[in-house]
Amino acid sequence: MMCYQCGVCTGGCPVAYVKPEYNPRRMVETVILGRYDEILSSDLVWLCTSCQSCLERCPQRIEVSELLIELRNLAAEKGKIPKLLLERAERIAETGQSTPVSRAGLIWREKLNLSPIIPANVHEVQAILEATNFPGWINRARNRGNDTTR
């Protein structure tokens, strides 16, 4: 409620620079106006990189990136996770890695005399995910088929 909508957060945001429809000031405004469903159903809330540029510039020291993390958590609780992120989450749960290592990557590592990639301990990753109810979030998002096709 301390935000007076100056827009400095958006002006300094690297995501807004490359994606003009991403507007932290408008997202904060949406929260101030209590239009939570609007913001929680938007994929834009998932684009924040948590670089803290907004906080560094904000004259009111509003922690916009922290607010967006909370909004993402609320969206995930409701099963509103973008399809790409859901696929990554499922891959992490199954393999411990968000992105598979390509054959080309392995060849380059060998040519550069880099050590082999050590596979993640999937059981440890799954234990952490269970402790944070990550599987519950994934299941809710899977069950909301129309929200994950965005």
N, C-alpha and C positions, 0 to 999 in steps of 0.2 A: 504494500500500500504506500510505501515511501517513494515509489517511482513516479516522477512527474513527466514521463514520456518525452524526454528530450531527444531520444534517438541516437545518442552517442554509441550505445551498444551495437546498433545495427551498422553505423558508419564505420566502426572499427572491426567488424566481424569478417574473418576470412571466408566463411561459408557464404555469407550474404554477398560478398564480392563476386563469387563464381556462380551463385544461384540466387538471382534477384528476388524470387518469391520467398526466400528464407529471410524472415524479419524478426529478430529477437524482441524488438520493441512491441510489435503487434502481438507476439505471443504473451508477453507480460501483460499487455492491455487486455487480452482475452481472459487471462486469469483474474485480473482485477475486476473485470465485469462479470465474473462467475460463469463464463461460458465454457465449462470444463469439457463437456462432450465434444465441442468443436475442436478443441486443442488435442484431446486424447485420441481422436480419430484421425488426426493429421499425421502423415509420414514426416512432416517437417520437424517435429519435435525430436526425431531420431538423428538429425543431421549435426547436432552440436558436437564439436570435437573436444569440448572442455579445455580450450586453450586459455581461458580466463581473460582474453582481450577485453571483453565487455566489462568485467569487474575492474580491470586496471584503468579503464577510461571513465567509468560511471561516477558522476559527482555524488551520488547517493550511496555508493558502494553496494549496489544491488547484486547479489550473486546469481546472475541469470543462468549460468551453466549449472549451478546446483539446483535451481528451480526446475530446469529442464530434465535433470536426472530424476528428480522426484516425479515429474510428469510422465517420464518413460516408465518408471516403476508402476505408477497407477495404470498406465495403458497396458503394460504387461499383465498386471493383475486381472484386467478385464479381457485379456487374450487378444489385444490389439497390437500385434507385432507385425511389421512389414515382412512379406514373404521371404525376401533375401536374408534378412536377419534371422528369421525363423530357421531357414535352411542352414545357416552358419551355426546357430545354437544346436541344432540337431547333430551336425557334424562334430561339434565339440563334445557333445554328450556321448557320441559313439566312438570317436577316435582320439579325443583329447586335442585335436588340432582344428582350427577354424578354416584352414585352406590346405588342400592336399599339395604335397610337394610334386612339382612336375618332373618328368624325366629329363627335360632340358636343364632344369635347376640342379639335378643330381649330377649330370654330366659336367656342368660348369664347376660345381664344387670340387669334383675330382680333378679337373684340369687345373684349378687354382690351388690344389693341395690343401683344401679345407677338410676339416674332420667330418666324418659322416654325421648326419642328423640323427640324434638319439630320439627314438619314439617316446611320446608322452606316456606316463604311467596312467593308463585309462582308468584303473580302479581308483587311484587317488583323485583324479579329476571328477569321476562320478560321485565319489564321497562328498566332495566339496559342493557339487551341484545339488545333491540330495539335501545337504545341510541348509542350503539357501532356497529350497523349494523351486529350483530351476525347472525340474521336470514338470511340476504343476503348471508353471507359466507356459511351457511348451505345449502341454496337453490342452490347456485352455485356448491357445492360439490355433492349434490344429482343429479343434472343434468349432472354431468360428471361421469356417471355410471362406465366407465372403469377405472377411476382413484381411485374410492373408493372401488374397489374390491381387492385391494392389501392386 
